[in-house]
Amino acid sequence: DGSIDIAATQTYLEDNFDVDMVLDHIAVINWSVPFDDYFQNHFVYQRRSDERWLMIPWDLDQ
């Protein structure tokens, strides 16, 4: 039917991403206003301890 299960999506994100860290990253990127932020200038890394994904910023000087 094309509908999105919001609860399932939230559960997936919380189980698979370090949500607090990703939101902090997005907030800092929006505050610093780089012009090529979301598709560049970060690595996505899966932490072995809990298998959650997080974003690691890099190359924000250009």
Distance bins in CASP14 RR format, pairs under 12 A and 6 or more apart:
PFRMAT RR
TARGET T0000
AUTHOR 0000-0000-0000
RMODE 2
METHOD distances of the structure
MODEL  1
3 9 0 0 0 0 0 1 0 0 0 0 0
4 10 0 0 0 0 0 1 0 0 0 0 0
4 12 0 0 0 0 0 1 0 0 0 0 0
5 11 0 0 0 0 1 0 0 0 0 0 0
5 12 0 0 0 0 1 0 0 0 0 0 0
6 12 0 0 0 0 0 1 0 0 0 0 0
6 13 0 0 0 0 0 1 0 0 0 0 0
7 13 0 0 0 0 0 1 0 0 0 0 0
7 14 0 0 0 0 0 1 0 0 0 0 0
8 14 0 0 0 0 0 1 0 0 0 0 0
8 15 0 0 0 0 0 1 0 0 0 0 0
9 15 0 0 0 0 0 1 0 0 0 0 0
9 16 0 0 0 0 0 1 0 0 0 0 0
9 17 0 0 0 0 0 1 0 0 0 0 0
10 16 0 0 0 0 0 1 0 0 0 0 0
10 17 0 0 0 0 0 1 0 0 0 0 0
10 19 0 0 0 0 1 0 0 0 0 0 0
11 17 0 0 0 0 0 1 0 0 0 0 0
11 19 0 0 0 0 0 1 0 0 0 0 0
12 19 0 0 0 0 0 1 0 0 0 0 0
12 52 0 0 0 0 0 1 0 0 0 0 0
12 53 0 0 0 0 0 1 0 0 0 0 0
13 19 1 0 0 1 0 0 0 0 0 0 0
13 20 0 0 0 0 0 1 0 0 0 0 0
13 22 0 0 0 0 1 0 0 0 0 0 0
13 23 0 0 0 0 0 1 0 0 0 0 0
13 52 0 0 0 0 1 0 0 0 0 0 0
13 53 0 0 0 0 1 0 0 0 0 0 0
14 20 0 0 0 0 0 1 0 0 0 0 0
14 22 0 0 0 0 0 1 0 0 0 0 0
14 23 0 0 0 0 0 1 0 0 0 0 0
14 50 0 0 0 0 0 1 0 0 0 0 0
14 52 0 0 0 0 1 0 0 0 0 0 0
14 53 0 0 0 0 0 1 0 0 0 0 0
15 50 0 0 0 0 1 0 0 0 0 0 0
15 51 0 0 0 0 1 0 0 0 0 0 0
15 52 1 0 0 1 0 0 0 0 0 0 0
15 53 0 0 0 0 0 1 0 0 0 0 0
16 22 0 0 0 0 0 1 0 0 0 0 0
16 44 0 0 0 0 0 1 0 0 0 0 0
16 46 0 0 0 0 1 0 0 0 0 0 0
16 47 0 0 0 0 0 1 0 0 0 0 0
16 50 0 0 0 0 1 0 0 0 0 0 0
16 51 1 0 0 1 0 0 0 0 0 0 0
16 52 1 0 0 1 0 0 0 0 0 0 0
16 53 1 0 1 0 0 0 0 0 0 0 0
16 54 0 0 0 0 0 1 0 0 0 0 0
17 23 0 0 0 0 1 0 0 0 0 0 0
17 25 0 0 0 0 0 1 0 0 0 0 0
17 26 0 0 0 0 0 1 0 0 0 0 0
17 44 0 0 0 0 1 0 0 0 0 0 0
17 45 0 0 0 0 0 1 0 0 0 0 0
17 46 0 0 0 0 1 0 0 0 0 0 0
17 47 0 0 0 0 0 1 0 0 0 0 0
17 50 0 0 0 0 0 1 0 0 0 0 0
17 51 0 0 0 0 0 1 0 0 0 0 0
17 52 1 0 1 0 0 0 0 0 0 0 0
17 53 1 0 1 0 0 0 0 0 0 0 0
17 54 1 0 0 1 0 0 0 0 0 0 0
17 55 0 0 0 0 1 0 0 0 0 0 0
18 24 0 0 0 0 1 0 0 0 0 0 0
18 25 0 0 0 0 1 0 0 0 0 0 0
18 44 0 0 0 0 0 1 0 0 0 0 0
18 45 0 0 0 0 1 0 0 0 0 0 0
18 46 0 0 0 0 0 1 0 0 0 0 0
18 47 1 0 0 1 0 0 0 0 0 0 0
18 49 0 0 0 0 0 1 0 0 0 0 0
18 50 0 0 0 0 1 0 0 0 0 0 0
18 51 0 0 0 0 0 1 0 0 0 0 0
18 52 1 0 1 0 0 0 0 0 0 0 0
18 53 1 0 0 1 0 0 0 0 0 0 0
18 54 1 0 1 0 0 0 0 0 0 0 0
18 55 0 0 0 0 1 0 0 0 0 0 0
18 56 0 0 0 0 0 1 0 0 0 0 0
19 25 0 0 0 0 0 1 0 0 0 0 0
19 26 0 0 0 0 0 1 0 0 0 0 0
19 52 0 0 0 0 1 0 0 0 0 0 0
19 53 0 0 0 0 1 0 0 0 0 0 0
19 54 0 0 0 0 1 0 0 0 0 0 0
19 55 0 0 0 0 0 1 0 0 0 0 0
20 26 0 0 0 0 0 1 0 0 0 0 0
20 27 0 0 0 0 0 1 0 0 0 0 0
20 52 0 0 0 0 0 1 0 0 0 0 0
20 54 0 0 0 0 1 0 0 0 0 0 0
20 55 0 0 0 0 0 1 0 0 0 0 0
21 27 0 0 0 0 0 1 0 0 0 0 0
21 28 0 0 0 0 0 1 0 0 0 0 0
21 42 0 0 0 0 0 1 0 0 0 0 0
21 44 0 0 0 0 0 1 0 0 0 0 0
21 45 0 0 0 0 0 1 0 0 0 0 0
21 47 0 0 0 0 1 0 0 0 0 0 0
21 50 0 0 0 0 0 1 0 0 0 0 0
21 52 0 0 0 0 1 0 0 0 0 0 0
21 53 0 0 0 0 1 0 0 0 0 0 0
21 54 1 0 1 0 0 0 0 0 0 0 0
21 55 1 0 0 1 0 0 0 0 0 0 0
21 56 0 0 0 0 1 0 0 0 0 0 0
21 57 0 0 0 0 0 1 0 0 0 0 0
22 28 0 0 0 0 0 1 0 0 0 0 0
22 29 0 0 0 0 0 1 0 0 0 0 0
22 38 0 0 0 0 0 1 0 0 0 0 0
22 42 0 0 0 0 1 0 0 0 0 0 0
22 44 0 0 0 0 1 0 0 0 0 0 0
22 45 0 0 0 0 0 1 0 0 0 0 0
22 52 0 0 0 0 1 0 0 0 0 0 0
22 53 1 0 0 1 0 0 0 0 0 0 0
22 54 1 0 0 1 0 0 0 0 0 0 0
22 55 1 0 1 0 0 0 0 0 0 0 0
22 56 0 0 0 0 0 1 0 0 0 0 0
22 57 0 0 0 0 0 1 0 0 0 0 0
23 29 0 0 0 0 0 1 0 0 0 0 0
23 30 0 0 0 0 0 1 0 0 0 0 0
23 54 0 0 0 0 0 1 0 0 0 0 0
23 55 0 0 0 0 0 1 0 0 0 0 0
24 30 0 0 0 0 0 1 0 0 0 0 0
24 31 0 0 0 0 0 1 0 0 0 0 0
24 54 0 0 0 0 1 0 0 0 0 0 0
24 55 0 0 0 0 1 0 0 0 0 0 0
24 57 0 0 0 0 0 1 0 0 0 0 0
25 31 0 0 0 0 0 1 0 0 0 0 0
25 32 0 0 0 0 0 1 0 0 0 0 0
25 37 0 0 0 0 1 0 0 0 0 0 0
25 38 0 0 0 0 0 1 0 0 0 0 0
25 41 0 0 0 0 0 1 0 0 0 0 0
25 42 1 0 0 1 0 0 0 0 0 0 0
25 43 0 0 0 0 0 1 0 0 0 0 0
25 44 0 0 0 0 0 1 0 0 0 0 0
25 45 0 0 0 0 0 1 0 0 0 0 0
25 53 0 0 0 0 0 1 0 0 0 0 0
25 54 0 0 0 0 1 0 0 0 0 0 0
25 55 1 0 1 0 0 0 0 0 0 0 0
25 56 0 0 0 0 1 0 0 0 0 0 0
25 57 1 0 0 1 0 0 0 0 0 0 0
25 58 0 0 0 0 0 1 0 0 0 0 0
25 60 0 0 0 0 0 1 0 0 0 0 0
26 32 0 0 0 0 0 1 0 0 0 0 0
26 37 0 0 0 0 1 0 0 0 0 0 0
26 38 0 0 0 0 1 0 0 0 0 0 0
26 42 0 0 0 0 0 1 0 0 0 0 0
26 55 0 0 0 0 1 0 0 0 0 0 0
26 57 0 0 0 0 0 1 0 0 0 0 0
27 37 0 0 0 0 0 1 0 0 0 0 0
27 55 0 0 0 0 0 1 0 0 0 0 0
27 57 0 0 0 0 0 1 0 0 0 0 0
28 34 0 0 0 0 0 1 0 0 0 0 0
28 37 0 0 0 0 1 0 0 0 0 0 0
28 41 0 0 0 0 0 1 0 0 0 0 0
28 42 0 0 0 0 0 1 0 0 0 0 0
28 55 0 0 0 0 0 1 0 0 0 0 0
28 57 1 0 0 1 0 0 0 0 0 0 0
28 60 0 0 0 0 1 0 0 0 0 0 0
29 35 0 0 0 0 0 1 0 0 0 0 0
29 36 0 0 0 0 0 1 0 0 0 0 0
29 37 1 0 1 0 0 0 0 0 0 0 0
29 38 1 0 0 1 0 0 0 0 0 0 0
29 39 0 0 0 0 0 1 0 0 0 0 0
29 40 0 0 0 0 0 1 0 0 0 0 0
29 41 1 0 0 1 0 0 0 0 0 0 0
29 42 0 0 0 0 1 0 0 0 0 0 0
29 55 0 0 0 0 1 0 0 0 0 0 0
29 57 1 0 0 1 0 0 0 0 0 0 0
29 60 0 0 0 0 1 0 0 0 0 0 0
30 37 1 0 0 1 0 0 0 0 0 0 0
30 38 0 0 0 0 0 1 0 0 0 0 0
31 37 0 0 0 0 0 1 0 0 0 0 0
31 60 0 0 0 0 0 1 0 0 0 0 0
32 41 0 0 0 0 0 1 0 0 0 0 0
32 57 0 0 0 0 1 0 0 0 0 0 0
32 60 1 0 0 1 0 0 0 0 0 0 0
32 61 0 0 0 0 0 1 0 0 0 0 0
33 60 0 0 0 0 0 1 0 0 0 0 0
34 40 0 0 0 0 1 0 0 0 0 0 0
34 41 1 0 0 1 0 0 0 0 0 0 0
34 42 0 0 0 0 0 1 0 0 0 0 0
34 57 0 0 0 0 1 0 0 0 0 0 0
34 58 0 0 0 0 0 1 0 0 0 0 0
34 59 0 0 0 0 1 0 0 0 0 0 0
34 60 1 0 1 0 0 0 0 0 0 0 0
34 61 0 0 0 0 1 0 0 0 0 0 0
34 62 0 0 0 0 1 0 0 0 0 0 0
35 41 0 0 0 0 0 1 0 0 0 0 0
35 60 0 0 0 0 0 1 0 0 0 0 0
35 62 0 0 0 0 0 1 0 0 0 0 0
36 42 0 0 0 0 0 1 0 0 0 0 0
36 59 0 0 0 0 1 0 0 0 0 0 0
36 60 0 0 0 0 1 0 0 0 0 0 0
36 61 0 0 0 0 0 1 0 0 0 0 0
36 62 0 0 0 0 1 0 0 0 0 0 0
37 55 0 0 0 0 0 1 0 0 0 0 0
37 57 0 0 0 0 1 0 0 0 0 0 0
37 58 0 0 0 0 0 1 0 0 0 0 0
37 59 0 0 0 0 0 1 0 0 0 0 0
37 60 0 0 0 0 1 0 0 0 0 0 0
38 44 0 0 0 0 0 1 0 0 0 0 0
38 55 0 0 0 0 0 1 0 0 0 0 0
38 57 0 0 0 0 0 1 0 0 0 0 0
40 55 0 0 0 0 0 1 0 0 0 0 0
40 57 0 0 0 0 0 1 0 0 0 0 0
40 58 0 0 0 0 1 0 0 0 0 0 0
40 59 1 0 0 1 0 0 0 0 0 0 0
40 60 0 0 0 0 1 0 0 0 0 0 0
40 62 0 0 0 0 1 0 0 0 0 0 0
41 55 0 0 0 0 1 0 0 0 0 0 0
41 56 0 0 0 0 0 1 0 0 0 0 0
41 57 1 0 0 1 0 0 0 0 0 0 0
41 58 1 0 0 1 0 0 0 0 0 0 0
41 59 1 0 1 0 0 0 0 0 0 0 0
41 60 1 0 1 0 0 0 0 0 0 0 0
41 61 0 0 0 0 1 0 0 0 0 0 0
41 62 0 0 0 0 1 0 0 0 0 0 0
42 53 0 0 0 0 0 1 0 0 0 0 0
42 54 0 0 0 0 1 0 0 0 0 0 0
42 55 1 0 1 0 0 0 0 0 0 0 0
42 56 1 0 0 1 0 0 0 0 0 0 0
42 57 1 0 1 0 0 0 0 0 0 0 0
42 58 1 0 0 1 0 0 0 0 0 0 0
42 59 0 0 0 0 1 0 0 0 0 0 0
42 60 0 0 0 0 1 0 0 0 0 0 0
43 53 0 0 0 0 0 1 0 0 0 0 0
43 54 0 0 0 0 1 0 0 0 0 0 0
43 55 1 0 0 1 0 0 0 0 0 0 0
43 56 1 0 1 0 0 0 0 0 0 0 0
43 57 0 0 0 0 1 0 0 0 0 0 0
43 58 1 0 0 1 0 0 0 0 0 0 0
43 59 0 0 0 0 1 0 0 0 0 0 0
44 52 0 0 0 0 0 1 0 0 0 0 0
44 53 1 0 1 0 0 0 0 0 0 0 0
44 54 1 0 0 1 0 0 0 0 0 0 0
44 55 1 0 1 0 0 0 0 0 0 0 0
44 56 1 0 0 1 0 0 0 0 0 0 0
44 57 0 0 0 0 0 1 0 0 0 0 0
44 58 0 0 0 0 0 1 0 0 0 0 0
45 51 0 0 0 0 0 1 0 0 0 0 0
45 52 0 0 0 0 1 0 0 0 0 0 0
45 53 1 0 0 1 0 0 0 0 0 0 0
45 54 1 0 1 0 0 0 0 0 0 0 0
45 55 1 0 0 1 0 0 0 0 0 0 0
45 56 1 0 1 0 0 0 0 0 0 0 0
45 57 0 0 0 0 0 1 0 0 0 0 0
45 58 0 0 0 0 0 1 0 0 0 0 0
46 52 1 0 0 1 0 0 0 0 0 0 0
46 53 1 0 1 0 0 0 0 0 0 0 0
46 54 0 0 0 0 1 0 0 0 0 0 0
46 55 0 0 0 0 0 1 0 0 0 0 0
46 56 0 0 0 0 0 1 0 0 0 0 0
47 53 1 0 0 1 0 0 0 0 0 0 0
47 54 1 0 0 1 0 0 0 0 0 0 0
47 55 0 0 0 0 0 1 0 0 0 0 0
47 56 0 0 0 0 0 1 0 0 0 0 0
48 54 0 0 0 0 0 1 0 0 0 0 0
END
